[in-house]
Amino acid sequence: MDFKKIENIFLLAFVFLNVYLLVSYINRTGMQYANSPSEQINIIREMREMGIQIPGNLSDDNLDVHYMQANSNSLIQDNVNSLENQAGSVTSDGTLYTSILSEPIEIEGDPSEGVTDQQLEKLQSFVNSPSILFGDQYAFLRYDNEENRFIFSQMVNGAPVGDGTSEISFYYGRSDGDIISYQQTYAGPMQQQGDSVEVISAKEAVEFLFQSNELSSNAVISQPILTYQRTLALEDLSIYGPVWLVPVTESSESRVLRVNAKDRTIISDPTESNDAIPEPVIDAEDEPDEEEDTEPDQD
């Protein structure tokens, strides 16, 4: 047997195998490059082709945020008597205060045409006055065109509580331009829970809404806001998680879309659906025992 010839055959086969593997690797690398984000369908470009207007400074940064805990409290009810220049009432559960001002706040200009710095300065000054409880914790969030109200939200870790559970609403009178009443809710002090979590970017939130068919052609998208929304409500405490709030105007009508910034899911407006706040799950073994039906002893 010619071992030298066999050795040359194996050597040649080895060379061809390496050449084949090298060519396969180059082709595979080329396919990966062709499928890179720069070569994939540009979702933002597709949205613009449909006439959807997007903020020019839409961020693609992924932030790290904490879930927050707020303990149940009666802080509004306990402090409402300290308020000045108004008459008001608190709901039976102590969570909502409604005020009628003795001196209206005069607002110049129509906020539905664009909120001005002068309007915000006047309202923020009132929020920081003794006429508002815990006002130094609230900052302007947005103007609601449908309900004609300026919304100030409690700030937590630099983000507003955007679900209505901790906000001040000033109701604007279109007829005279005055604000004669406001409503306030207050979640109370909050504490961080666990480690921080990475959330999707504002750009990803908008793209997700588009891919979920939540945006129609010619829609106008305002700057998304990373907010906190109550995701769990228990008797003694509430847990708040990160939610992207995306204001959208379609056919001259405004609405707000919400995207869970952690799980990338669409969330119902908490004012429209109780599904926005899941009920706590109680295991069967943790349920309290039913009281026995006993009759009092008869004398």
PASE-115201 format. One record per atom (N, C-alpha, C): x, y negated, z negated. Coordinates in steps of 0.2 Angstrom, whole numbers, plus 5000, padded with zeros to 4 digits. Each point is the difference from the previous one (the first is absolute). Layout:
// residues N
XYZ;...
// end
This chain:
// residues 299
500450065000;499649945000;500449945000;499949955004;500449945001;499749954995;500350004994;499849954994;500249935002;500549995004;500149935002;499549975004;499750045004;499449985005;499449984995;499950054996;499449994995;500149944996;500649994998;500149944996;499949935003;500250005007;499849945004;499349995001;499650065001;499349995001;499749974994;500250034994;499749974994;500249934999;500649985002;500249934999;499649955005;499950035006;499649965005;499349994997;499750064998;499349994997;500049954994;500550004996;500049964994;500049925003;500449995005;500049935003;499449985003;499650055003;499449985003;499549994995;500050044995;499549994994;500149934997;500649984999;500249934997;499749955004;500150015007;499849945005;499250005000;499750064999;499350005000;499749964994;500350024994;499849974994;500149925000;500649985003;500149935000;499549965005;499950035005;499549975005;499350004996;499850054997;499450004996;499949954995;500649994997;500049954994;499949935003;500449995006;499949935003;499349995003;499750055003;499349995002;499549994994;500150034995;499649994994;500149934997;500649985000;500149934997;499749955004;500050015007;499749955005;499350004999;499750064998;499250004999;499949964994;500450014995;499849974993;500149925001;500549985004;500149935001;499449975004;499750045005;499549985004;499349994996;500050044994;499450004996;500149964994;500649965000;500149954994;499549955000;499949964994;499449955000;500049955005;500649985003;500149955005;499750035007;499950065001;499850035006;499350034999;499750004994;499350034999;499549945001;499450025000;499549955001;500049954995;500149945002;500049944996;499349984998;499850024993;499449994998;499849925000;500549964997;499849935000;499949975007;500450035005;499949975007;499350025003;499850064998;499450035002;499449964997;500149984994;499549964996;499949935004;500649975002;500049935003;499750015007;500150055003;499750015007;499250004999;499850024994;499350014999;499749934998;500449954999;499849934998;500049994993;500350054996;500050004993;500649954998;499849954996;500549954998;500350024993;500750015000;500350024994;500549954997;500149994994;500549954997;500750015003;500349955002;500750015002;500550024995;499949994994;500450024995;499850064996;499750055004;499850064997;500650044997;500050014994;500650034997;500050085001;500650035001;500050075000;500450034994;500149964995;500450024994;499550054996;500350054997;499750054996;500249984993;499549974996;500249984993;499950064995;500349994994;499950044994;499649974995;499450034998;499649974995;499850054995;499749984994;499850044995;499250005000;499850064998;499350004998;499949974993;499449974998;500049964994;499450024996;500049994994;499550024995;499749944996;499349995000;499749954996;499650044995;500049984994;499650034995;499349965000;499550044998;499449964999;500049954995;499649945001;500149954995;499449965001;499949954995;499449955000;500349934999;500549995004;500449944999;499649945003;499650015005;499549945002;499549994995;499750054998;499449994995;500349974993;500650024998;500349974994;500249935000;500249985007;500249935000;499649955004;499450025002;499649965004;499849934996;499950004994;499849954996;500549945000;500650015002;500549955000;500049965007;499650025005;500049965006;499749934999;500249965004;499849935000;499649985006;499549954999;499649975006;499650055004;499750044997;499650055004;499550044996;499550035003;499650044997;500050075004;500150054996;500150075003;499750054996;500050065004;499850064997;500450065001;500050054996;500450065001;499550065001;500250055005;499650065000;500050044994;499550045000;500050054994;500650044998;500350025006;500750044999;500649954998;499949945001;500549954998;500649995006;499850035006;500550005005;500049945005;499449975000;499949945005;499749944997;500449945001;499749944997;499849965006;499449974999;499749955005;500049934997;500249955003;500149934997;499649955005;499749964997;499749945003;500449944998;500349965004;500449954998;499649934999;500249974994;499749934999;500249955005;500650015002;500349955005;500250045006;499749995006;500150045006;500749985002;500450055004;500649995003;499949985007;500249945002;499949975007;500550035004;499850035006;500550035005;499949965006;500649975003;500049965006;500150055006;499650005005;500250045006;499650074999;499950035006;499650065000;500550065000;500150044994;500550055000;499950065005;499450005003;499950065005;500449985006;500249945001;500449985006;500750004998;500250024994;500750014998;500149974993;500250044996;500149974993;500749965000;499949944997;500549955000;500450004993;500649975000;500450004994;499749964995;499649945002;499749964995;499450044997;499750045003;499450044997;500350054995;500650035002;500350054995;500349964994;500349955001;500349964994;499449984995;499549985003;499449984995;499850064996;499950055004;499750064997;500550044995;500650005002;500550034996;500149964993;500049935001;500049964994;499450014995;499450025003;499550014996;500150074997;500250055004;500250074997;500450004994;500549955000;500550004995;499849964994;499449975000;499849964995;499650044995;499849974994;499750034995;499350025001;499849995006;499350025003;500050075003;500650035000;500050075003;500450044995;499750064999;500450054995;500650035004;500650004997;500550045003;500249975007;499949945001;500149975007;500750015003;500550004995;500750005002;500150065003;499650055000;500250075003;499650015007;499749955002;499650005007;500349965005;500050025006;500349965006;499550015006;500049965004;499550005006;500150065004;499550045002;500150055004;499749995007;499449985001;499749985007;499449974999;499749975006;499349975000;499650055003;499450014997;499550055003;499549965004;500050005006;499549965004;499350035000;499950064999;499350034999;499749974994;500350004994;499749984994;500249934998;500449965004;500249944999;500349994993;500550034999;500450004994;500750005000;500449974996;500750004999;500150064995;500550045002;500150064995;500749994997;500150004994;500650004996;500050064997;500650045000;500150074997;500550004995;500050044995;500550014995;500650035004;500649974998;500650025003;500350064995;500250055003;500350064996;500750025004;500549994997;500750025003;500149965007;499749945000;500149965006;499550025006;499550044998;499550025005;499349994997;499549975004;499349994997;499650065000;499550004995;499550054999;499549985005;499950045005;499649985006;499350045000;499850034995;499450045001;499449974996;500149944997;499449964997;500050024992;500450044998;499950024993;500449954995;500449955003;500449954997;500149945004;499449965001;500149955004;499549944998;500249945003;499549944999;499849985007;499349995000;499749985006;499749934999;500249965004;499749935000;499550005006;499449984999;499550005006;499949935002;500249995007;500049945003;499349985003;499749944999;499449985002;500149975007;499750035005;500149975007;499749945001;499449994996;499649945001;500349934998;500450014994;500349944997;500750014999;500350055001;500750014999;500250014993;499650014995;500150004993;500150084998;500450014995;500050064997;499749994993;499450044998;499649984994;500150074996;500250055002;500050064996;500650055002;500250044996;500550055001;499850074996;500350055002;500050064996;500650034999;500150044995;500750024998;500050074997;500450055003;500150064997;500850004998;500150044995;500750014997;500250074998;500550035003;500150074999;500550004993;500349954999;500449994994;500850025001;500450004995;500750015001;500150075003;500550015004;500150075003;500750024999;500150065000;500750034999;500250055006;500650005001;500250055006;499950074998;499950045005;499950074998;500550045005;500450044996;500550055004;500549965004;500350045005;500549975004;499649965006;500449965003;499749965006;499950055006;499649985004;499950045006;500149965007;500250035005;500149965006;499350005004;499849945002;499449995004;500149995007;499550015004;500149985007;500149925001;500249985006;500149935001;499449975003;499949935000;499549975003;499850025007;500650015004;499950025007;499750075001;500350044995;499750075001;499250004998;499849964995;499350004998;499649975006;500249955004;499749985005;499950055006;500650035001;500050055005;499650064999;499950024993;499650054998;499349995001;499849934999;499349985001;499850015007;500549985005;499950005007;499950075002;500450054998;500050075002;499450034997;499749974995;499450034997;499349975003;500149965005;499549975003;499649954996;500349974995;499749954996;500049935003;500449995005;500149935003;499750005007;499649955002;499750005007;500549955004;499950005006;500349955005;499949934998;500549965001;499949934998;500049984993;500150054996;500049994992;500649954999;499949964994;500549964998;500250024993;500650024999;500250034994;500449954996;499849984994;500449964996;500650034996;500449974997;500650034996;499750054995;500250065000;499950054995;500249984993;499750024995;500249984993;500050074996;500650014997;500150064996;499749984993;499450044998;499749994994;499950064996;499849994994;499850054995;499350015000;499850075001;499250014999;500050064995;499450004996;499950054995;499950075004;500350054998;500050065004;499750054995;500049994993;499750044995;499749964995;499450024998;499749964994;499850054995;500350004994;499850044994;499749954995;499750034995;499749964995;500549954996;500650034999;500449964996;500649965004;500050025007;500649975004;499850005007;500349965004;500050015007;500750005003;500150045006;500650005004;499949965006;500549965002;500049965006;500650025005;499850015006;500550025005;500149955006;500550015004;500149955005;499650015006;499749955003;499550005005;500249945005;500050015006;500149955005;499349975002;500049944999;499349965001;500249965007;499650025005;500149975007;499449965002;500049945000;499449965002;500050005008;499450015003;499950015007;499449955002;500049975005;499549965003;499850035007;499450025001;499750035006;499449975002;499949975006;499449975002;499849944995;500549964998;499849954995;499850024993;500050074999;499850034993;500650024997;500149994994;500650024996;499850054995;500550055000;500050054995;500750024998;500050044994;500650024998;500150085000;500550025003;500250075000;500550024995;499950064997;500550024994;500350075002;500750004999;500450065001;500450024994;499950064998;500450034994;500749995002;500449964997;500749995002;500450064998;499850054996;500450064999;499850065004;499450015001;499750065003;499849995007;500049935002;499849995007;499350025002;499649984996;499350025001;499649935000;499450005003;499549945000;499650014994;499949944997;499750004993;499349955001;499550024998;499449975000;500049934996;499749955002;499949944996;499750024994;500349984994;499850024994;499349974998;499849945003;499449974999;499450035004;500250055005;499550035004;499950074998;500550034997;500050084999;500350014994;499750054996;500350024994;500550055001;500150025006;500550055002;500749974999;500049935000;500749974999;500350024994;499650014995;500350024993;499850074998;500450055001;499850074999;499850014993;499550044999;499950024993;500550054997;500149994994;500550054997;499850075000;500450055001;499850075000;500150034993;499550034998;500150034993;499950085001;500550034998;500050085000;499550024995;499750065002;499450034996;500250014993;500750024999;500250024993;500149934996;500049945004;500149944996;499349974999;499550025003;499449974999;499750014992;499749944998;499850014993;499450054999;500050044994;499550044999;499349975000;499550035002;499349975000;499850014992;499749944998;499750014993;499550045000;500050044994;499450054999;499449964999;499450035002;499449964999;499750034993;500149964995;499850034994;499549954997;499550024997;499549964997;500149994992;499949944998;500149994993;499650044995;500350024995;499650044995;499449964997;499550045000;499449984997;499950014993;499849954996;499950004993;499450044998;
// end
